[in-house]
Structures are given as C-alpha cells and as structure tokens.
Amino acid sequence: MSSIQVADQTFIAAPPERVAELLSSRAQWRRWFSDLALEVREDRGPAGFRWGVSGQLVGTMEVWLEPVMDGTIAHYFLHCEPVGVSPSDVANLDLAGMNRKRRVDGKVMSFQLKRELEAGRAAGVAPD
C-alpha cells in the first residue's frame, strides 16, 4: 500500500474524446502538478492516460475516462511514496495533509477540464 493514495472522480458533460484532448496537454500537467514529473506510460486515447511519477513523489498516476450518459466520469488515481524519506521515517510525515494536497490538485485539474469543456452550456442541456 502506498503512503499517498488518492482516488477521486468528477462528472464532465463532454464526450471522452474531448476530455482526453485537453488532458493530453503537457503544459497543463506542469501547471496542475508543478512539483511532479510525469512520463506517459500509456496513452489510452479516449480512455485516458497512465503516467509514471517522479519528483517530490515516485509512483503512478492515472486518469481513466469513463463514458457515462451524455458525458464522462474522469477517475483520478495517484499511488506514490515521498522521495528522500526512509521507510521508518514515513510514519513521522503528515501523510493526511500530503494526501489532501494531492486530492486538491486532482480536483483543480478536474474542475479546470469541466469549466473549459462545459463553458457556455446551459445546465441540463446535452453537450455539443
């Protein structure tokens, strides 16, 4: 089990292909996860991405895009360990705070995708 484990999901009223297109921007990755280096392990097209993570953390990250009704559920997963900390010292870290920060980072990403893809769409109206 990883010290940093995040699993979250957000509904986006847009097809998975459009979500994947915005999600593929490396410039955005640096904005959303500025202290992490992400290396694509698997570009799954409209199903999302899997990355190897390095930098402040080492491990894996995934955004799985699930088509649902007239949109997409973006499932965000992060499984990592802090870098430069011995296994015996991990218990001394603020793991709850570290997990919260990474959950918030994932929500910032998801809500930015949601804002961009749903801009101008009236509530209750199917996406273009």
N, CA, C and O atoms as a DFTB+ gen file, in Angstrom:
512 C
 N C O
     1  1       0.839      -1.175       0.000
     2  2       0.000       0.000       0.000
     3  2       0.887       1.243       0.000
     4  3       1.883       1.302       0.721
     5  1       0.526       2.219      -0.801
     6  2       1.298       3.455      -0.915
     7  2       0.937       4.440       0.194
     8  3      -0.191       4.449       0.686
     9  1       1.903       5.265       0.580
    10  2       1.662       6.306       1.583
    11  2       0.730       7.380       1.053
    12  3      -0.099       7.910       1.792
    13  1       0.865       7.703      -0.231
    14  2      -0.002       8.687      -0.882
    15  2      -0.929       7.896      -1.801
    16  3      -0.495       7.324      -2.801
    17  1      -2.212       7.876      -1.444
    18  2      -3.203       7.160      -2.253
    19  2      -4.416       8.057      -2.412
    20  3      -5.082       8.407      -1.438
    21  1      -4.689       8.420      -3.645
    22  2      -5.844       9.254      -3.936
    23  2      -6.682       8.555      -4.998
    24  3      -6.155       8.055      -5.991
    25  1      -7.974       8.527      -4.780
    26  2      -8.928       8.042      -5.777
    27  2     -10.097       9.019      -5.736
    28  3     -10.696       9.232      -4.681
    29  1     -10.422       9.611      -6.880
    30  2     -11.472      10.620      -6.930
    31  2     -12.131      10.556      -8.301
    32  3     -11.579       9.962      -9.227
    33  1     -13.289      11.154      -8.434
    34  2     -13.967      11.184      -9.723
    35  2     -14.793      12.450      -9.852
    36  3     -15.280      13.000      -8.865
    37  1     -14.942      12.903     -11.097
    38  2     -15.705      14.103     -11.415
    39  2     -16.447      13.865     -12.723
    40  3     -15.871      13.363     -13.688
    41  1     -17.740      14.230     -12.752
    42  2     -18.501      14.139     -13.992
    43  2     -18.252      15.387     -14.830
    44  3     -18.296      16.506     -14.320
    45  1     -17.991      15.187     -16.116
    46  2     -17.784      16.281     -17.072
    47  2     -18.768      16.063     -18.218
    48  3     -18.778      15.005     -18.848
    49  1     -19.598      17.080     -18.481
    50  2     -20.601      16.975     -19.552
    51  2     -19.938      17.245     -20.894
    52  3     -20.134      18.292     -21.510
    53  1     -19.154      16.278     -21.323
    54  2     -18.450      16.319     -22.613
    55  2     -18.031      14.901     -22.946
    56  3     -17.807      14.095     -22.044
    57  1     -17.920      14.583     -24.237
    58  2     -17.501      13.227     -24.601
    59  2     -16.044      12.950     -24.203
    60  3     -15.233      13.874     -24.143
    61  1     -15.714      11.688     -23.934
    62  2     -14.355      11.335     -23.509
    63  2     -13.270      11.818     -24.475
    64  3     -12.179      12.182     -24.036
    65  1     -13.547      11.827     -25.770
    66  2     -12.544      12.270     -26.752
    67  2     -12.133      13.721     -26.505
    68  3     -10.957      14.064     -26.627
    69  1     -13.099      14.572     -26.160
    70  2     -12.791      15.986     -25.904
    71  2     -12.041      16.147     -24.587
    72  3     -11.123      16.961     -24.490
    73  1     -12.428      15.375     -23.574
    74  2     -11.727      15.427     -22.289
    75  2     -10.280      14.970     -22.477
    76  3      -9.354      15.600     -21.967
    77  1     -10.091      13.874     -23.209
    78  2      -8.745      13.342     -23.454
    79  2      -7.882      14.344     -24.201
    80  3      -6.688      14.466     -23.925
    81  1      -8.481      15.063     -25.147
    82  2      -7.726      16.060     -25.908
    83  2      -7.158      17.142     -24.987
    84  3      -5.986      17.500     -25.103
    85  1      -7.980      17.663     -24.075
    86  2      -7.481      18.673     -23.126
    87  2      -6.505      18.068     -22.123
    88  3      -5.529      18.707     -21.730
    89  1      -6.773      16.853     -21.720
    90  2      -5.922      16.176     -20.740
    91  2      -4.532      15.866     -21.298
    92  3      -3.595      15.665     -20.524
    93  1      -4.381      15.824     -22.600
    94  2      -3.108      15.446     -23.218
    95  2      -2.073      16.570     -23.227
    96  3      -0.938      16.336     -23.642
    97  1      -2.418      17.766     -22.792
    98  2      -1.504      18.911     -22.828
    99  2      -0.426      18.830     -21.745
   100  3      -0.711      18.964     -20.555
   101  1       0.804      18.612     -22.179
   102  2       1.929      18.549     -21.221
   103  2       2.096      19.855     -20.451
   104  3       2.504      19.837     -19.290
   105  1       1.789      20.981     -21.079
   106  2       1.874      22.274     -20.384
   107  2       0.896      22.304     -19.211
   108  3       1.210      22.849     -18.153
   109  1      -0.277      21.726     -19.397
   110  2      -1.255      21.673     -18.309
   111  2      -0.764      20.774     -17.176
   112  3      -0.958      21.094     -16.003
   113  1      -0.129      19.652     -17.520
   114  2       0.369      18.764     -16.475
   115  2       1.296      19.524     -15.547
   116  3       1.215      19.378     -14.327
   117  1       2.191      20.348     -16.123
   118  2       3.139      21.117     -15.308
   119  2       2.403      22.129     -14.437
   120  3       2.832      22.426     -13.322
   121  1       1.295      22.654     -14.947
   122  2       0.509      23.609     -14.173
   123  2      -0.223      22.919     -13.019
   124  3      -0.238      23.420     -11.894
   125  1      -0.826      21.771     -13.310
   126  2      -1.592      21.070     -12.284
   127  2      -0.706      20.387     -11.252
   128  3      -1.061      20.328     -10.074
   129  1       0.429      19.877     -11.674
   130  2       1.308      19.077     -10.812
   131  2       2.740      19.600     -10.927
   132  3       3.633      18.885     -11.384
   133  1       2.953      20.841     -10.513
   134  2       4.211      21.552     -10.781
   135  2       5.449      20.891     -10.165
   136  3       6.549      21.045     -10.696
   137  1       5.296      20.168      -9.071
   138  2       6.462      19.554      -8.427
   139  2       6.657      18.094      -8.821
   140  3       7.493      17.393      -8.250
   141  1       5.873      17.641      -9.808
   142  2       5.985      16.253     -10.258
   143  2       6.381      16.204     -11.727
   144  3       5.967      17.049     -12.521
   145  1       7.173      15.226     -12.074
   146  2       7.494      14.954     -13.482
   147  2       6.660      13.747     -13.896
   148  3       6.727      12.683     -13.280
   149  1       5.876      13.935     -14.946
   150  2       5.009      12.858     -15.423
   151  2       5.534      12.319     -16.742
   152  3       5.840      13.076     -17.663
   153  1       5.631      11.013     -16.816
   154  2       6.064      10.342     -18.037
   155  2       4.940       9.404     -18.474
   156  3       4.529       8.519     -17.723
   157  1       4.452       9.608     -19.689
   158  2       3.349       8.783     -20.171
   159  2       3.791       7.328     -20.256
   160  3       4.759       6.994     -20.939
   161  1       3.074       6.488     -19.562
   162  2       3.301       5.044     -19.649
   163  2       2.319       4.425     -20.622
   164  3       2.612       3.435     -21.291
   165  1       1.129       5.044     -20.685
   166  2       0.105       4.523     -21.582
   167  2      -0.848       5.647     -21.960
   168  3      -1.551       6.194     -21.110
   169  1      -0.863       5.987     -23.254
   170  2      -1.846       6.922     -23.798
   171  2      -2.998       6.072     -24.298
   172  3      -2.873       5.377     -25.307
   173  1      -4.105       6.124     -23.604
   174  2      -5.236       5.251     -23.910
   175  2      -6.300       5.973     -24.723
   176  3      -7.451       5.540     -24.769
   177  1      -5.913       7.089     -25.372
   178  2      -6.858       7.830     -26.204
   179  2      -8.053       8.291     -25.401
   180  3      -7.880       8.906     -24.348
   181  1      -9.268       8.012     -25.868
   182  2     -10.455       8.481     -25.158
   183  2     -10.698       7.777     -23.819
   184  3     -11.637       8.124     -23.103
   185  1      -9.871       6.804     -23.480
   186  2      -9.983       6.139     -22.178
   187  2      -9.059       6.770     -21.142
   188  3      -9.123       6.403     -19.968
   189  1      -8.191       7.722     -21.546
   190  2      -7.356       8.430     -20.585
   191  2      -5.871       8.134     -20.687
   192  3      -5.378       7.689     -21.724
   193  1      -5.165       8.389     -19.588
   194  2      -3.707       8.278     -19.533
   195  2      -3.267       7.564     -18.264
   196  3      -3.949       7.586     -17.240
   197  1      -2.101       6.930     -18.366
   198  2      -1.377       6.404     -17.208
   199  2       0.023       6.988     -17.266
   200  3       0.655       7.002     -18.323
   201  1       0.513       7.479     -16.111
   202  2       1.832       8.115     -16.046
   203  2       2.692       7.444     -14.978
   204  3       2.189       6.884     -14.004
   205  1       3.991       7.519     -15.192
   206  2       4.955       7.281     -14.138
   207  2       5.224       8.630     -13.498
   208  3       5.300       9.640     -14.198
   209  1       5.367       8.663     -12.196
   210  2       5.546       9.907     -11.448
   211  2       6.926       9.928     -10.812
   212  3       7.364       8.946     -10.212
   213  1       7.611      11.071     -10.951
   214  2       8.869      11.289     -10.241
   215  2       8.889      12.751      -9.795
   216  3       7.986      13.519     -10.125
   217  1       9.909      13.123      -9.055
   218  2       9.989      14.473      -8.498
   219  2       9.864      14.380      -6.989
   220  3      10.625      13.649      -6.357
   221  1       8.917      15.108      -6.393
   222  2       8.691      15.052      -4.947
   223  2       8.117      13.707      -4.500
   224  3       8.251      13.304      -3.344
   225  1       7.477      13.031      -5.448
   226  2       6.902      11.715      -5.193
   227  2       7.362      10.758      -6.277
   228  3       7.762      11.187      -7.360
   229  1       7.306       9.467      -5.992
   230  2       7.595       8.457      -7.008
   231  2       6.479       7.415      -6.953
   232  3       6.106       6.926      -5.887
   233  1       5.955       7.091      -8.152
   234  2       4.875       6.115      -8.212
   235  2       4.140       6.209      -9.530
   236  3       4.750       6.384     -10.584
   237  1       2.813       6.090      -9.464
   238  2       1.991       6.099     -10.672
   239  2       0.786       7.010     -10.495
   240  3       0.326       7.267      -9.382
   241  1       0.291       7.490     -11.636
   242  2      -0.926       8.291     -11.664
   243  2      -1.714       7.872     -12.890
   244  3      -1.143       7.500     -13.915
   245  1      -3.041       7.937     -12.772
   246  2      -3.905       7.608     -13.898
   247  2      -5.124       8.506     -13.882
   248  3      -5.653       8.837     -12.821
   249  1      -5.567       8.898     -15.072
   250  2      -6.896       9.466     -15.252
   251  2      -7.593       8.560     -16.254
   252  3      -7.233       8.506     -17.430
   253  1      -8.600       7.849     -15.758
   254  2      -9.400       6.954     -16.582
   255  2     -10.673       7.689     -16.944
   256  3     -11.366       8.195     -16.061
   257  1     -10.991       7.756     -18.218
   258  2     -12.175       8.455     -18.708
   259  2     -13.249       7.433     -19.062
   260  3     -13.088       6.633     -19.984
   261  1     -14.338       7.474     -18.318
   262  2     -15.432       6.519     -18.492
   263  2     -16.636       7.222     -19.127
   264  3     -17.183       8.156     -18.542
   265  1     -17.053       6.779     -20.324
   266  2     -18.252       7.374     -20.915
   267  2     -19.491       7.011     -20.091
   268  3     -19.732       5.842     -19.789
   269  1     -20.264       8.030     -19.736
   270  2     -21.480       7.827     -18.956
   271  2     -22.551       8.785     -19.461
   272  3     -22.350      10.000     -19.465
   273  1     -23.675       8.247     -19.882
   274  2     -24.802       9.030     -20.388
   275  2     -24.314      10.044     -21.427
   276  3     -23.780       9.651     -22.465
   277  1     -24.490      11.341     -21.162
   278  2     -24.090      12.355     -22.146
   279  2     -22.764      13.017     -21.788
   280  3     -22.528      14.169     -22.152
   281  1     -21.909      12.306     -21.087
   282  2     -20.634      12.891     -20.686
   283  2     -19.607      11.847     -20.297
   284  3     -19.602      10.728     -20.810
   285  1     -18.736      12.240     -19.376
   286  2     -17.590      11.429     -18.987
   287  2     -17.374      11.539     -17.482
   288  3     -17.478      12.623     -16.909
   289  1     -17.079      10.427     -16.859
   290  2     -16.580      10.482     -15.490
   291  2     -15.066      10.369     -15.582
   292  3     -14.533       9.391     -16.105
   293  1     -14.385      11.381     -15.065
   294  2     -12.918      11.377     -15.003
   295  2     -12.525      10.807     -13.640
   296  3     -12.728      11.442     -12.605
   297  1     -11.961       9.605     -13.657
   298  2     -11.489       8.944     -12.441
   299  2     -10.001       9.254     -12.296
   300  3      -9.220       8.985     -13.209
   301  1      -9.612       9.807     -11.176
   302  2      -8.227      10.208     -10.906
   303  2      -7.658       9.308      -9.817
   304  3      -8.240       9.173      -8.741
   305  1      -6.514       8.695     -10.108
   306  2      -5.839       7.817      -9.150
   307  2      -4.372       8.241      -9.025
   308  3      -3.714       8.514     -10.029
   309  1      -3.870       8.294      -7.806
   310  2      -2.461       8.583      -7.556
   311  2      -1.984       7.631      -6.469
   312  3      -2.579       7.556      -5.394
   313  1      -0.903       6.903      -6.754
   314  2      -0.310       5.965      -5.796
   315  2       1.183       6.242      -5.776
   316  3       1.887       5.921      -6.733
   317  1       1.676       6.840      -4.685
   318  2       3.081       7.278      -4.646
   319  2       3.662       7.196      -3.242
   320  3       2.971       7.006      -2.241
   321  1       4.981       7.354      -3.242
   322  2       5.748       7.461      -1.999
   323  2       6.540       8.761      -2.034
   324  3       6.984       9.179      -3.104
   325  1       6.725       9.407      -0.891
   326  2       7.578      10.597      -0.841
   327  2       9.025      10.214      -1.140
   328  3       9.477       9.129      -0.772
   329  1       9.740      11.104      -1.802
   330  2      11.140      10.873      -2.154
   331  2      12.035      11.342      -1.003
   332  3      11.752      12.347      -0.350
   333  1      13.104      10.605      -0.771
   334  2      14.102      11.022       0.217
   335  2      13.714      10.762       1.659
   336  3      14.273      11.366       2.574
   337  1      12.761       9.870       1.866
   338  2      12.322       9.556       3.226
   339  2      12.480       8.049       3.429
   340  3      11.981       7.247       2.639
   341  1      13.173       7.687       4.486
   342  2      13.344       6.256       4.747
   343  2      12.001       5.655       5.171
   344  3      11.150       6.353       5.722
   345  1      11.819       4.376       4.916
   346  2      10.554       3.730       5.315
   347  2      10.224       3.932       6.792
   348  3       9.057       4.083       7.152
   349  1      11.237       3.936       7.639
   350  2      10.978       4.109       9.075
   351  2      10.549       5.539       9.415
   352  3       9.906       5.760      10.441
   353  1      10.898       6.514       8.562
   354  2      10.532       7.911       8.827
   355  2       9.200       8.321       8.198
   356  3       8.699       9.408       8.488
   357  1       8.624       7.486       7.354
   358  2       7.353       7.824       6.706
   359  2       6.268       8.083       7.751
   360  3       5.435       8.972       7.572
   361  1       6.272       7.311       8.841
   362  2       5.260       7.475       9.887
   363  2       5.314       8.849      10.547
   364  3       4.329       9.287      11.141
   365  1       6.451       9.532      10.450
   366  2       6.594      10.859      11.057
   367  2       6.086      11.987      10.157
   368  3       6.024      13.138      10.590
   369  1       5.722      11.671       8.914
   370  2       5.241      12.683       7.978
   371  2       3.764      12.990       8.214
   372  3       3.044      12.189       8.810
   373  1       3.324      14.139       7.752
   374  2       1.900      14.488       7.773
   375  2       1.244      13.871       6.537
   376  3       0.929      14.569       5.574
   377  1       1.046      12.566       6.580
   378  2       0.508      11.856       5.424
   379  2      -0.920      12.298       5.095
   380  3      -1.293      12.363       3.924
   381  1      -1.711      12.600       6.110
   382  2      -3.072      13.073       5.844
   383  2      -3.026      14.390       5.071
   384  3      -3.786      14.575       4.121
   385  1      -2.147      15.301       5.467
   386  2      -2.002      16.582       4.766
   387  2      -1.454      16.403       3.360
   388  3      -1.883      17.088       2.432
   389  1      -0.508      15.485       3.199
   390  2       0.062      15.226       1.875
   391  2      -0.988      14.624       0.939
   392  3      -1.061      14.987      -0.235
   393  1      -1.793      13.712       1.461
   394  2      -2.860      13.124       0.659
   395  2      -3.910      14.176       0.300
   396  3      -4.412      14.194      -0.823
   397  1      -4.238      15.045       1.245
   398  2      -5.213      16.105       0.975
   399  2      -4.721      17.020      -0.139
   400  3      -5.483      17.365      -1.042
   401  1      -3.440      17.417      -0.080
   402  2      -2.893      18.294      -1.119
   403  2      -3.034      17.649      -2.499
   404  3      -3.413      18.320      -3.459
   405  1      -2.735      16.372      -2.604
   406  2      -2.800      15.680      -3.904
   407  2      -4.246      15.482      -4.362
   408  3      -4.520      15.475      -5.562
   409  1      -5.172      15.321      -3.409
   410  2      -6.592      15.233      -3.766
   411  2      -7.067      16.585      -4.317
   412  3      -7.800      16.638      -5.304
   413  1      -6.641      17.670      -3.668
   414  2      -6.993      19.019      -4.133
   415  2      -6.384      19.275      -5.514
   416  3      -7.052      19.829      -6.387
   417  1      -5.124      18.879      -5.723
   418  2      -4.501      19.030      -7.052
   419  2      -5.342      18.332      -8.122
   420  3      -5.547      18.875      -9.208
   421  1      -5.826      17.132      -7.815
   422  2      -6.663      16.395      -8.761
   423  2      -7.977      17.108      -9.024
   424  3      -8.449      17.121     -10.161
   425  1      -8.578      17.701      -7.999
   426  2      -9.833      18.440      -8.189
   427  2      -9.597      19.706      -9.005
   428  3     -10.427      20.062      -9.841
   429  1      -8.484      20.385      -8.776
   430  2      -8.157      21.566      -9.590
   431  2      -8.103      21.159     -11.058
   432  3      -8.673      21.838     -11.912
   433  1      -7.423      20.057     -11.354
   434  2      -7.345      19.553     -12.726
   435  2      -8.742      19.242     -13.267
   436  3      -9.108      19.708     -14.346
   437  1      -9.512      18.465     -12.526
   438  2     -10.835      18.036     -12.982
   439  2     -11.764      19.227     -13.205
   440  3     -12.471      19.283     -14.211
   441  1     -11.764      20.172     -12.277
   442  2     -12.660      21.322     -12.412
   443  2     -12.219      22.258     -13.529
   444  3     -13.061      22.912     -14.143
   445  1     -10.925      22.339     -13.806
   446  2     -10.487      23.137     -14.952
   447  2     -10.981      22.498     -16.257
   448  3     -11.491      23.191     -17.138
   449  1     -10.827      21.191     -16.372
   450  2     -11.348      20.486     -17.550
   451  2     -12.859      20.718     -17.671
   452  3     -13.368      21.000     -18.756
   453  1     -13.552      20.600     -16.566
   454  2     -15.004      20.773     -16.539
   455  2     -15.390      22.190     -16.978
   456  3     -16.277      22.360     -17.815
   457  1     -14.725      23.207     -16.415
   458  2     -15.023      24.607     -16.785
   459  2     -14.815      24.848     -18.271
   460  3     -15.666      25.444     -18.930
   461  1     -13.684      24.385     -18.802
   462  2     -13.381      24.622     -20.213
   463  2     -14.351      23.898     -21.134
   464  3     -14.814      24.469     -22.121
   465  1     -14.658      22.653     -20.821
   466  2     -15.486      21.847     -21.714
   467  2     -16.978      22.142     -21.584
   468  3     -17.742      21.890     -22.516
   469  1     -17.394      22.666     -20.449
   470  2     -18.809      22.971     -20.250
   471  2     -19.127      24.455     -20.409
   472  3     -20.275      24.858     -20.224
   473  1     -18.144      25.265     -20.746
   474  2     -18.340      26.717     -20.880
   475  2     -19.441      27.015     -21.895
   476  3     -19.428      26.502     -23.013
   477  1     -20.394      27.855     -21.484
   478  2     -21.454      28.260     -22.385
   479  2     -22.610      27.285     -22.482
   480  3     -23.611      27.587     -23.132
   481  1     -22.503      26.138     -21.861
   482  2     -23.572      25.140     -21.911
   483  2     -24.527      25.400     -20.750
   484  3     -24.113      25.452     -19.592
   485  1     -25.795      25.560     -21.070
   486  2     -26.803      25.752     -20.021
   487  2     -26.978      24.453     -19.244
   488  3     -26.879      23.363     -19.808
   489  1     -27.238      24.580     -17.947
   490  2     -27.460      23.397     -17.117
   491  2     -28.612      22.573     -17.672
   492  3     -29.654      23.117     -18.039
   493  1     -28.423      21.270     -17.732
   494  2     -29.451      20.366     -18.205
   495  2     -29.493      20.166     -19.711
   496  3     -30.265      19.349     -20.212
   497  1     -28.658      20.913     -20.437
   498  2     -28.613      20.791     -21.892
   499  2     -27.476      19.837     -22.259
   500  3     -26.371      19.950     -21.729
   501  1     -27.747      18.905     -23.160
   502  2     -26.715      17.939     -23.568
   503  2     -25.528      18.667     -24.197
   504  3     -25.708      19.699     -24.844
   505  1     -24.326      18.142     -24.015
   506  2     -23.150      18.766     -24.636
   507  2     -23.208      18.661     -26.152
   508  3     -23.900      17.806     -26.705
   509  1     -22.465      19.549     -26.815
   510  2     -22.398      19.533     -28.288
   511  2     -21.742      18.260     -28.768
   512  3     -21.593      18.059     -29.973
